[in-house]
Structure formats: structure tokens, C-alpha cells
């Protein structure tokens, strides 16, 4: 199916749609897609922190959820 026919089908469907939950979800999806990739908006400090976390995970320097919560008495 070509893009134009998909667009037309979606427009027709949207014009008849009365479900506010679906409409709100679609609007949120639209807004999210317009923001672009969240990773492009990270500060340098945030990007470095993320890279440290990834390196920790790759090098098995992580705690399980159970061990984490056990260390806090839960």
C-alpha cells in the first residue's frame, strides 16, 4: 500500500472516530514524534552518565532488583 492511500485511509478513519482515549493516544504519539529522538536532547553530562551505565552493564557491574531492594531492607 502506498503512503498516499494509507494517509487517505487514516484520514477517513479519524474523521469518523469518536473514541477520546484513542484520539488522545494518537495526539500524544504525534507530539512525541515531533520532538524527535530523546537522545539528541541530552546534555553532555547526561550522555556521559548514560555511557557509564552502559559500560557498567556490559562489564557485569550491576545489581539485580532483588539485591538492590534487599540492601534497603525490603
C-alpha positions in Angstrom: 0.0 0.0 0.0 1.4 3.4 -1.0 1.8 6.2 1.5 -0.9 8.3 -0.1 -3.5 5.6 0.2 -2.5 4.9 3.8 -2.9 8.6 4.6 -6.3 8.8 3.0 -7.5 5.7 4.8 -6.3 7.1 8.1 -7.9 10.5 7.5 -11.2 8.8 6.7 -10.9 6.7 9.9 -10.0 9.7 12.0 -12.9 11.8 10.8 -15.3 9.1 12.0 -13.5 8.2 15.2 -15.4 9.1 18.5 -13.2 7.3 21.0 -11.5 10.0 23.1 -9.0 7.6 24.5 -7.7 6.6 21.1 -7.7 10.2 19.9 -5.7 11.3 23.0 -3.3 8.5 22.4 -2.8 9.4 18.8 -2.3 13.1 19.7 0.4 12.1 22.3 2.0 9.9 19.6 2.0 12.8 17.2 3.6 15.2 19.8 6.2 12.6 20.8 7.2 12.0 17.2 7.6 15.7 16.6 10.0 16.0 19.4 12.5 13.7 17.7 14.9 11.3 19.4 15.2 12.0 23.1 18.9 11.0 22.9 19.5 14.1 20.7 18.4 16.4 23.6 20.7 15.0 26.3 23.2 17.3 28.0 26.9 16.3 27.8 26.7 15.2 31.4 23.6 13.1 30.8 25.2 11.4 27.8 28.4 10.6 29.8 26.3 9.2 32.6 24.4 7.0 30.2 27.6 5.8 28.7 29.0 4.9 32.1 25.8 3.0 32.9 26.0 1.1 29.6 29.7 0.3 30.3 28.7 -1.0 33.8 26.1 -3.2 32.3 28.4 -4.6 29.7 31.1 -5.3 32.3 28.5 -7.0 34.6 28.9 -4.3 37.3 25.1 -4.3 38.1 22.8 -5.4 40.9 19.6 -7.3 40.4 16.4 -5.6 41.5 16.1 -8.1 44.4 19.6 -7.4 45.6 19.1 -3.7 45.4 15.9 -3.7 47.4 17.3 -6.2 49.9 20.2 -3.8 50.6 17.5 -1.2 51.7 15.7 -3.7 54.0 12.8 -4.6 51.7 
